Amino acid sequence: MSRRSLVVVSAGLSQPSSTRLLADQLAAATRRRLDAGAETVELRDRAHDLTNQMLTGFPSPELERVHEAVARADGLIAVTPVFNASYSGLFKSFVDVLPEGALVDKPVLIAATGGTARHSLALEYAMRPLFSHLRAVVVPTSVFAAPEDWGGATAQGPLAARIERAAAEFAVEIERREPPVVVDPFDEPTPFSELLGGSP
């Protein structure tokens, strides 16, 4: 089997951020189980590009490259901070401008960070339905990290155990699928005769 590819999306706003830390740990746990390269996308660095695409309908060259990386990836790790009991606006903006069909049948591992463990349900009533609507395959275990979780983030800690379980499920979903094939519509354009209705 050829080497797999992952895209890791972090919607953390601060630098450094616990959101990015969680994203990195999920990617590392997955790569321990899977021969895969990983590209991390910090949405804070693409905030202006996301706004411009929402206003104009056109991505910047860098954001278009990110879209293509997501479409070609074998799996997506999506991590957001929780604000007002849901994913961040920056995270939702990224999802809103993804090309249609980019996540169909793609394994997705969802995770979030928040100021209190009470926000953990946002993964199940906000993030999971969002990706299910986009026809992605969301792994059963989601990972939430509250501030108190980081004190126990050792090889035997509760957070580490959730990370390992989610990564194992994610790796299995990736391995049972063939690498995605992204078709460029400009590679085989429709003949003019068909466009004009003159095809036999």
N, C-alpha and C positions, 0 to 999 in steps of 0.2 A: 504494500500500500504506500502511495506517495505521501510525502510530508503534508500535514494538514495546516490550515491557517486559521487564526483566531483574530477577531477584532474586539478590543476591550474599550468600552465607552465609559468614561468617567465624567459625571456632571458636577463634580465638586467645584465650589467657587473660591475657596481659599487655597493658599499654596504655602506649605503642604496642606493636604486635606485628608481627613479620615476616609472620605469616599475614594480617593485615589489609592490609599493604603489598602482598603478592602479589595478594590479592583485588582491591584497587584498580587495580593495573596490568592485570590481566586484563579488568576491566570497561572500563577506558579503551581498551584495544586493541580490544575488541569494538565499542565505540561509535564508534570511528573508521571502522568498516566498515559500521555499521548505525545507522539512525535509531532510537534506543531510549533510553528512560529507565531508570534503574537505582536500585533500592532495596537498600541494604546492611543486613543483619541481623547484629548482633554477638551471638553466642549467650551470651557471658559476661553480657550484660545481661538475658538471659531465663533464666538458670540456675535461679532459684527457680521461675519459671513452669513450666519443663520438668519439674522434680521434682514439683511439685504435680499437673501433669496425669498423670504416670505413676502417682501415688498415688491420685488421685481419678477419673481418666478424663475430666476436664473441663478444657479450656484456659481460661486467663484471657482477658479481652476482647482484650488486646494480642497474646497468642499466637494467638488465633483469627484476628485480623487478619493476622498473619504467614502462617498456614496458607492463608488465602484469597489472599494475594498470591502465594504459591508456585503455587497451583492455577491462577491466572489469568495467570501470567507466560508469556512466550514461551520463556524459557530460564532455566536455573539455573546459576550459578557456585558451586561448593562447594569450600571451602578449609579444611583442618584441619591442625593440627600432628600429627606422628606421635609417639606414645608407645608404648613397648614393642612396636614393629614393627607398629602398626596405628593407625587413626584414634582420636581422643580419645573418651573416654566422653561428654563434653558433645556432641560431634558426633553420636555414635550415638543419644543420647537424643533429639535433634531429629528424626532420621530415624525413630526408633521411634514418635513421636507424630504424624507427618504423617498426614492422612486417607488412607484407602485409595484408590488410584487417582490420587493427586495428581500423580504423576510419569509416568504412562503416556504414552508417545510424546513426552515432553518432552526437548528437547536439554539435555544437562548437560555442563558442562566441569568436570573434576575437577582439583584441585591440592592440594599439601601442602608443608609446611615441616618441617624436622627438623635435629637437631644434627649429622648426618653424612649424606653422600650414600648410605651403605649402606642408609638407610631408604627410598630412592626406590622400591624394588619394592613397598612397601606400597600404592602407587597401583594396581598391577596385580593383586595377589593379595588385596587387602582392599576398596579403594574401588570399583574397577570391577565386581567381582562383586556388591557391595551394590546399586549402582544398576541393574545389569542385572536383578537379581532383582525390583526394583521396576518393571521394564519401561520404564525411561528409555532415551533414546538417548544414549549416552556417546560424545563425539567421540574419534577415534583418538588424538590427542596429549594426553597428560596433562603437567602441569608440576610439577616438584619443585624447591624452592629450599633448598639447604644454606647455612650461613653464608658459605662462600667464594664462593658465586654472587653475592652482593650487591655484591662488589667489582667485578664485571664487568657490572653491570646498567646498561649504557649502551645507546645506540641500536644498537650493533653487537655487544654482548656475547652470550655463549651463552644466558644466561637470557632476555634480551630476545628473542632469536630464537625460543626455544621458546614464549614468551608470544604472539608475533605469529602463529606457525604455528597454535597452539591456537585463538586468537581467530578466525583466518580460517576454520577448520573449523567452529567454533561458529556464526559468522555465517551460513555457507552452510546449515547444518542448520535454523536459525531461518527463514531466508528461503524455504526450500522448503516450509514448512508454513503453513497458515492459522492465524490467532490462535486460541488455545484458547477453547472455549465451555464455561463452567461452569454447569451447570444446578442451580438451587436447588430441592430437592425440595418446598419449601413453596410454590413458585410455582404448581404444578399438582398439588395433593394428590389422592390416590386417592379417588374418591367412596365414601361409606359403603356404597352398595349393592354395590360390588365388594368392599369389606372384609368385608362380611357374607355374601358368596357369593351375592348376589341378582342379579348382572349377567346379562344375557341371553346 
